[in-house]
């Protein structure tokens, strides 16, 4: 990597809130000086579902719920690896 240029990240590791050990391990592994493939490690920012209106919408605009089952790594390891945009 050229000096003065930030590393190019190909992936982002999103870690569940409260999984401090997982976060620290991933940070050390992927963002350290010896990392060959930098991965940005971030906390999951979601706190709850967004829809919290007292009066629900009269017409449901979504055809299907976009959320599927959580990935295996999310439920067992506490993080998910997603491509960086």
C-alpha positions in Angstrom: 0.0 0.0 0.0 1.3 3.5 -0.8 2.2 5.7 2.1 -0.4 8.3 2.9 -3.3 6.4 1.3 -5.9 4.8 3.5 -6.4 1.1 3.2 -9.2 0.0 0.8 -11.8 -2.0 2.6 -13.7 -4.6 0.7 -16.0 -5.6 3.6 -17.6 -4.3 6.8 -18.0 -6.5 9.8 -21.1 -5.5 11.7 -21.0 -6.7 15.4 -24.0 -7.1 17.7 -24.3 -4.6 20.5 -22.7 -5.9 23.7 -20.4 -8.4 22.0 -17.3 -6.6 23.1 -15.0 -9.6 22.9 -16.1 -10.2 19.3 -15.6 -6.6 18.4 -12.1 -6.4 19.9 -11.0 -9.7 18.3 -12.2 -8.6 14.8 -10.6 -5.1 15.2 -7.3 -6.7 16.1 -7.5 -9.2 13.3 -8.7 -7.1 10.5 -7.6 -3.5 11.3 -4.1 -4.2 12.6 -0.9 -3.3 10.9 -0.4 -6.9 9.7 -3.9 -7.1 8.2 -3.6 -8.2 4.5 -7.3 -7.5 3.7 -8.6 -4.6 5.8 -12.1 -5.0 7.0 -13.9 -2.1 8.7 -15.4 -3.2 12.0 -18.5 -1.4 13.3 -21.2 -1.8 15.9 -24.8 -2.6 14.9 -26.5 0.8 15.3 -30.1 -0.5 15.3 -31.9 -0.3 18.7 -35.3 -1.6 17.6 -37.7 -1.8 14.6 -38.3 1.6 13.0 -42.0 1.4 12.8 -43.4 2.7 16.1 -46.4 4.7 15.0 -49.4 4.7 17.3 -51.6 4.9 14.2 -50.4 2.2 11.7 -50.5 3.0 8.0 -53.9 2.4 6.4 -52.3 0.8 3.4 -49.3 -1.5 3.6 -47.0 -0.4 0.8 -44.5 -3.2 1.1 -45.3 -6.3 -0.8 -43.1 -8.5 1.3 -41.1 -8.1 4.5 -37.5 -7.5 3.3 -36.0 -9.1 6.4 -35.2 -12.7 6.2 -33.7 -15.0 8.7 -30.5 -13.7 10.3 -27.3 -15.1 8.9 -25.7 -18.0 10.7 -22.7 -15.8 11.8 -25.1 -13.3 13.3 -26.9 -15.7 15.5 -23.9 -17.9 16.5 -20.8 -15.7 16.3 -22.3 -12.2 16.9 -21.4 -10.5 13.7 -22.1 -10.4 10.0 -19.6 -9.6 7.1 -21.1 -7.5 4.3 -19.6 -6.1 1.2 -18.5 -2.4 1.5 -20.2 -0.1 -0.9 
